[in-house]
Every structure is written in C-alpha cells, then in structure tokens.
C-alpha cells in the first residue's frame, strides 16, 4: 500500500512538472492539414459565390486575394523542406474566411458588432502565431535561444502595430472603393480592445509554455522538416 501511494504521488509530481497544453494535442492531430485544406476550399467557394451568385466583383476580388494569402504557407512548403504547424495555417485561413464572408454574406451588418469583434479576436491570434513561428525559425536557423520576455515582446508589439495599420487602412479602403468597413472611432477602439485580448491570450500561453521548454525545443516541436 505504501509503495502504491508513493507511485501515485510520483505520477502527480510528474504531471505538475510536465503539464499537458492544448497545443500539444493540436500539433499531434493527424488530420490537422486536412482541416487546413478544407478551410482553403471553403474560402475559395465563398469568393466564387460572391463573384457568380452575388455578382459582387469588388468583394469577390478581395476573396481571391485572401485565398492567395491563405495559400502562401502551402506554397512555401512546396518550395522548401519546411512544414509549418497546421494550427497557424488554419487560423490564418479562418480569419480570412470570417473577413470575406462578413462582406459577401453581410454578416458584418447582420451580426454587428459581435461578428466583427470575433473576427478581430481570431485575426490577432493568427497574426501572433505567424510572428511566433517567424521568431522560432530565426532562432532555429541562428541557434540563438531568445528569452521568454523577448519572445513575448516580439509577438505582441508587431501584432498591435499591424492592427493599428489595419484600422487606418480600413478608412482608406472606404475612401477609395466606397465600401463601409470603417464605422467610427468608437468601433475602432473596441476593435483594438479585441486585438489586444487575442494577442495577449496567445502571448500569455506561449510565455507559460516556455517555462518548461526552451525556444529551440519548441522550434523542433512546431517546425517539421521533410525527409
């Protein structure tokens, strides 16, 4: 009985030292790339629907541009031996789906402001993931192990700058194309609030993750190479 209790205690200690993170399960999911390719197909369908059914040439055009952006990771994988983490690729495509579908199907207006804020939340997390992967790749290529604080800053600051640039771009896009993406300063303020929430959530999780593993270790876990 004493030995059994000791064994249970040891297992409990091991679990505390090596907590299971959601991202571990996501990275290990065998159908992750399938989910990414399905999301690409959905984005392409939305763009075609806007062009053929809705005859909304302007928004359909942005839909095909979004599809091109979503395809960039897959293209990079074809041209290089690198395989990027599927959650990053899926989040990028999902954020673009929300944006394009919001315009073509009118979800931005029907479910305003909730739909728009969810879009900003997902987009900020997707961009944060991109910057995290960039930092890991640079660290892996140079062999330098960046501190947790520098990783957090290297993710959070560019995401916020990107979000601010997007708010400014919305105003210019409306002026040029006659669209209605920009609402008012109040709406833009809450857009930034949700951008900060999304970026902060991602950064805090990565910061906690790096307490048990170095950046170089995460690089070997997140970034795979073709044989």
N, C-alpha and C positions, 0 to 999 in steps of 0.2 A: 504493500500500500504506500509506503514511504517513497519507494522508487517511482511509482506511478505519479504521485503528486509532484515529485521533482521533475519528471519528464514533462508534465503539463505546464509547470512553471517555466521550464526552459523554452518550450514552444511559444509561450506567451511573450517571453522576452525577445525571442527571435522575430515574432510578428511585429513587436514595437520597434525593433531596430530596422526592420525592412517592411515598412507599410506598403500595402498594395494601392497604387494610384490608378485612377480610371484610364489614364493614357496608356498604362502598361497593357491593359486588356484591349484597348482600341488598336494599338500597334500590332498586337498579336492576332487580331481578327483576320482570317484568311480571305474574307470577301470584301475587304476594305476598298481595293482598287475597283471591284465591280460596282460598289456604291458610287465611286467617283465617275466611272464611265456612264452609269445610268443618269447621274446628275448632268453630265455633258449632253446626253441625248435629250433630257428634259429642257435644258436651256436652248438647244437648237430648235426643238419643237415650238417653244414659246416665241422665238424670233420668227419662225416660219408662219406661225399663226397670226402674228402681228402684221406680217407682210401680205399674206394671201387672204386671210379671213377679215381681219380688221382694216386692211389696206392703210395701215399706219406706217408709212415709209420711214418717217423720222425715227420713231421708237424701234422699229424693226432693224433699222440700220445700226442703232446702238446695241441691239440684241446680238447682232452678228459680231460686232466689235467685242462685246462681252464674251461671246463664245471663243473668239480668238485668244483673248486674255486667259480664259479658263484652260485652253488647250496648251498654253506655254509650258507648264510643268511636264506634260506628256511628251511634248516635242523635245524638251531638254533631256528627258530620259531616253528618247530615241537616239539623240545625237551624242550623248555622253554615257559613261558607265554608271552614273549615279541614279539611284532610285529614291525619290523623295517620300516622306511619310504621307500615307494616304489621308489622314485627317486634315492636313494642311491643304491638300488639293481639293478635298471635298468642301471644306469651309470656304475656300475661295469661290468655288462654283456656286455654293449655296447662297453666298452673299450677292453674287451677280444675278442669280435666279430671282431672289427677292426684289432686287432693284428693277430688273427688266419687267418682271411680271407685275410689279406695282404700277408701272406706267402703262403697259399694254392692256392689262385687265382692269385698270382703275382701282386697284387695291389701296393705293396711297390715299385716294379720296374717300373710298367707301369705309375703310377702317382707320381713318386718320383720328388721332395721331399715333395709335398703338402700333400699327403696321410699320410706319416709318421708324419708330424708335427701336423696334425689334431688328429692323434692317441695319440700323447703325450699330446695335449691340453685336450682331453676328459679324458685320464687316470689320469692326475694330478688333475682334478676336482673330479673324482671318489674317488681317494685316500684321497683328502681333506675332502670329505663328510664322509668317513669312520672314519677318525680321529675326526671329529666334533661329530659324533654320539657316539664315544667312550668317548669323554670328557663329553657329555651330560649324558650318562649312569652313569659314575663315579660320576658326580655331583649329579644326582638324587639319587643314592644309598647312598652317604655320606651326602647329604643335604647341601653341601657347594656350595655357589654361586661364581663361578670363574669370574674374571673381564674380560671385553672385550679384553683388551690388552693381557692377559694371554691366552685367547681362541685363539686369532689370532696367537700368537707365537706357541701355542700347535698344531695348524693345519699346519702353513706354514713351520716351520723348519723340522718336520718329513717328509713332502712331498718332500722337496728338498733333504733331506738325502736319501730317498727312490729312488728318480730319479737318483742321483749320483751313488747309488749302482747298479741300473739297467744298466746304461751306462757301468759300469765296468763288469757287468755280461754278457752283450752282447758280449764283447770281449772274455771272457772265453768260452761262449757257442759256438762261432765260432771256437775257437781253438779245442774244444772237439768234436763237432758234424759236423764240416765242413760246417756250414751254413754261411750266409752273412748278418747278422743283423747289425754288426758294419761296418761303411763305412770309416770314418776318423775323426780326431779331429774337423775339421770344422763342420761336420754334427752333432757330439755330442754336440758342443757348441750351435747350434741352437735348438737341442732337448731340452737343458736346458732352453733356452730362452722361448720356448713354455710351458715348465713345469712351469716356474715361472709365465708366463701370466695366465695359468689356475688356479694355486694355489692362485695367487693374486686376481683374479676375484672372486673366491669363498670366500676368507677371507674378502675382502672389503664388499661384500654383507652381510656376517654374522655380520661383525662389525657394519654396518649400521642398520641391523635388531635388534641387541642387544641394540640400543639406545632407543627402545620403549618397549622391553621386556627383562626380566632377563633370565639367562641361565636355571634356574629351570622352568620358564614359557615355554621356548622353549622345554624343555625336555617333558613336559606334552603335547605339541602340536605335536612334531615329533615322540615320542615313545609311542606306544599304548600297552595296556595290555589286554589279553583275559579275558573275563568274566568267 
